[in-house]
Amino acid sequence: MTEIRWEDPFLLHLIALFPALLLAALLLWWRRRREVAQALGDPALVRRLTATDLRRFPLIRAAFLLPAGALLGVAAAGPRWGAAETGAPGRGDVVLVLDASNSMLVADVAPSRLERERALARALVDRLAGSRVGLIAFGGSGHALSPLTSDRSAIHLYLDALSPEIVNQGGTSLDSALRQALALLGGAGEGAGPIGGSIVLVSDGEALEPPELLGAAIGNARRRGVPVHTVGIGTAAGGQVPDINPETGEREGVKRELDGTPAVSRLDEATLRRIAQETGGTFRLMPDAQGVAALASAAAQGGRAQGGRGTSLPDNRYEWFLGLALVLIALDSLAERGRRRSER
């Protein structure tokens, strides 16, 4: 029996939601038609004037439109089955974990750490053709922005919106970010065995949680067999952290410590090196184009396909369901037009 996988399982609820919304719209439309028919008076006269029975529920329309809505929901979730050879050896799932804390606004690298991070992430995603990519943004906690997907254009949209406003908690929690990334790869529990995939963590390395929490996250990744490749953004000298008004987006000076001195954020290279070393990953400091290519190659090798042959991935068959939904919508339009002509 063919197994069906989903490009975006988070959208499976649309299979029921779309028909429900269409049914609600049809019921409201039918109710309005009945009210009009009652206001006009004699049913026989209304039928002659309108060439239709306004009191009758549109069963034929429902028979076409409700299945069409369900099919659109299936298409949105992206059903996959069968196999398509990518031709690329060992292309595995990769979760990209990006630092979106306030410290990424520091301009110790031009134009800012955040812009350098965005540029690096865009180049890396483009290099990961053949791999599914997931996206985590983190500040004081990690947030899954995108599940594992082969749609790189969708990932680019999230990268364009990356900023401290996208996370709702200040600070920097590498522990939470790594736990969220493992959950995307299918390894949310800590007691199970190895899973496939790899993680690419891009950050200045500042970790504000207790060291034992970060140590536990590193140990969990190591036990699950997931290498964490780390990329450092920033300098050892660091720079002052801008204070940005969340409502206007304008800079209002710099953030300050409790004693009133300006807050300075510095690259913590040691922490990033430790994460990479203890999980079997690699560390790079603001890599150039050649370094990004090497990073993409290393990250893709940590996936579920470990052989030297091409990766076999289920094909996304969404167009079958989308096409059938459009056919049903067209048939509904033709049936409604033909019914009106026959009733005249």
N, C-alpha and C positions, 0 to 999 in steps of 0.2 A: 504493500500500500504506500502510495506516495506521501511523503511527509511535507506539510506546508509550513514554511517559516514566514515571518513577517518582517518587512523592512522597518516599520515603525510600530511596534506593538502598543505603544501609548495611544494610538489612534483607533484601536479596535472598537472602542465605544461608539465610534461614528456609524458603525454598521447598524446599530439600533437607534442611534440618535437621529440620523437623517430621515428614516421612514416615520419616526414619531413626530418630527417637526412637520413633515409633509401631511401626515394624517391630521394633525392639529389645524393646519392651514385649510385642508379640505373641509373639515368640520365647521370651521368658522365661515368659510365661503358658502357652504350649504345652509347654514343657519341664516346668513344674511339674505340668501335667495328666498328662503321660506318667509322671512319677514316681509320682503318685497311683495311676494305673491299674496300674502295675507292682506297687505295694505291695498293692493289693487282690486281685491274683491273676488268675483266669480272665477273659479279655477279654469272652466272651459274658455272663458273670454281671455284670461291671462295666457292660456296656452296658444290661442289663435294670434294674440298680439306679439308674443315673444318667440313663437315657433319652438317652444320647449316647455317641459314640465319643471317649473322652478321648485316644486316641492320634493322632487325625487332626488335621493342621494346619488352622487356621481360614482357608481360602483365601477364602471369601466375605467374612468380616470384613475381611481384608486388602484385598480388591478395593474395599470401601467406604471404609475408614479411611485407607489410604495416599493416595489421591487427595484425600480431604478435608483431610489434613494439608498437602499441597502447595497446595491452594486457600487455606487459612488463611495460608500464607506469602506467597502472592501478594497477598492482601488486606492483610496487614500492611505490605508494601512500597508499597502505594498505586499501582496502575497507572492511568495517565492517557492518554486519547486523546479525539479529538473536540475540540470547542471550546465554551466558555461565555463569553459576553460579560459582563464585570464592570461595564461602563457607566462606568468611571472612566478618564479620559484619561491615557496615559503612565504607567501603574503598572508599575514595574520592580522587580527584585530589590534587596533591601537587606540588607547584613550589619551587624549591630549588634555593635560591639567595645567591651567593658566592662572597665574597670580593676578587677582583683580583688587588687591588691597590698596590703600592710599599710598603706600610706599612706592608703588609702581609709577606714581606721578613725578617722582624725583627725576631731575634733569641732569644727573651726573653722567649720563650718556645722551647724546643728541639724537632726536629732539627730546625724548624722554624714555624712561624704561618701558612704559606702556606701549609707545609707538614701535620701539624696537621689538617688543614681544609680539605685537600684532603682525609686523612684517615677517618675523621668523616663523610664526604659526602659519601664515598664509603660504609661505614657500614650502613648509614641511607638508601641509595638507596636499598641495599640488604634487609633491613627490611620492605620496602614499597611494598612488593609483593601484587598484587591485586589493587594497585593504579597506575594511570597514573602519571608520573613525568615529569615536565618541568624544564629547567635549564637556569638561568640568571647569567651572570658574570658582575661585575660592578667595575668601577674605578671612573673617573669623570662623567661617564654616564653608564646607564645599557645597556647590549647587550644580546638579546635572543640567546642562543647557541642551544637550542633544544626545539621544541614544546612539548606539553604533549604527552607522549608516554609510552607504556608498555614495550618497548625494553630497559631493564636495561643495556645490554651490550653496546648499543650506548651511554647511559649516562656515563658509565665508560670510554669510549674513550675520551669524552670531559673532564672528570675529570683529566685524565692523562695529557692533554694538558693545564690545567689551569695554568696561569702565568700572570704577569702584561703585557706581550706582546700581550695577547689576547684581551685587551681593548686598544683603540686608543686615550684615553684621560686620562691624569693624574688627581690625586685628588681622592676624595671619595664623591659620591652623593647617599645617601640612598634614597632620594626623587625619583630620576630617576629609581633606582633599584626597588622600590616598585611599581611605576607606570607601569614599564615593566612587573612585575609579575602579576599585576591585569589584564593587557591586555592579557596575556597568558591564564588566567582563564576565559576570555570572558567578562571582566568588564572594558573595556578601557574608557568608558564614566563615568562621575561623577554624572549624574543625574538619572541614572536608579536604579532599586531596587537591593535587595540582589542577590548574585551569590553563587555558590558552590565552595568548595575547600579551601585550606589553603596555607600559605606561611611559609617557614623556611628560616630565614635570618641568615647567618653565617658571622660574621665580628668582627673587633676590636672595632666597634662602632664609630669611628671617622667620623664625618659628617662636611664637609667643605662648605655646602650650607647654605643660610640664614635659621634661625630656622623656619620662617613662611612657607617655602616650605616643610620642613619635617613635620611640623604640618598638612599641607594640605593633604599630602600623607597618614598620619596616620588617619586623619578624613575620607578620602575616603575609606580606607580599612575597617574602622569601619562601615560606612554607607552601604557598600556592604556586610557586614556580613562575612568578611574574616579574621580569626585570623592569626596573625603574630607571630610565635614562633621564638624567637631569641636565638642565641648561641654565647657567647662571646669567642673570641680567643685572648689570650695575658695576660699581667699582668698590674697591676696598676703602677708598677715601669717603665715598658716599656723598650725600647732599641733604639739604633741608627738605622736609616733607611739606608740600603746599597745603594750605587749608582752603578747601574748595566749598563754596556755598552750594548745598545739594539742590536748592530751589532755582538759583540763577545760573549755576555752573561757573560763576566767576571766582577768581582767586581772591581770598581775603587774608593775605599775609601767609604765615607759616604756622604749622602746629607746634605746640610747646609742651615741654615736660612739666611735671608737677612743680618743679622749682623755678619755672618761668623761662628756662633756656630753650632755644629752638630745638625741636626734635630732628635728629639726624638719622637717616637710614643708610646702612652699609651692606654691601654684599657679604653674605655668610657662605663663603665658598666651602668651608670645612663641612658644614651640614649637608650641602648638596653632594659633595664627594662621598660622604659617609652613606647617604641613601643609595647612591649608584653602586658603590663598592659592595655593600652588604646584600643587595638584591641581584647582583650579577649584571647590572646595567653599566652605562658609560656616563662620563661627565664631560661637558663642553662649555666653554665660556664664550658666549655671544659668537657662535660659529658663522663663518662666511658661507657663500653658496656651496663650496665644496664640502664644508663641514655639515651643512644641512642635508646634502645628498647622502653623506655617510651615516648621519643620524637616522634618516628615513630607512635606509637599508638595514641598519641594526635593529630598529624598532620593528620592522616588518618581519624579521626572522623569529620574533618571539611569539608568533601566533600558533594556531592550531595545526597548520600545515607545515610539517617539518621535512618533508621529502624534497628531492631535487626536481620533482616534476611540477607542472603548473597547478595552481590552486583551483579546485572545482567548487564553484559557488552557485547556489540556486539562482536561477534567472528570475528577475522581477517581472511578473506577468500582469501588472496593473492595467496595461492597455486593453487586455481582453475584457475586463470588467467595466472599464470606462467606456469602451466602444459599445458594449451591450446596453449599458445605461442610456447612452445617447440614442441608440436605436429605439428603446422603449419610450423615451421622451418624444421622439419624432413620430412614433406610431400613435401616441396619445394625441398629438396635435392633429394628425391626419384623421383619426377616428372622431375627434370632436368636430372637425370641419365637415366630415361626411354625415355625421348625425344631424347637424344643424340643417344641412341641405335636404336631407330626407324628411325632416319634420316641417319644412316650409310648404 
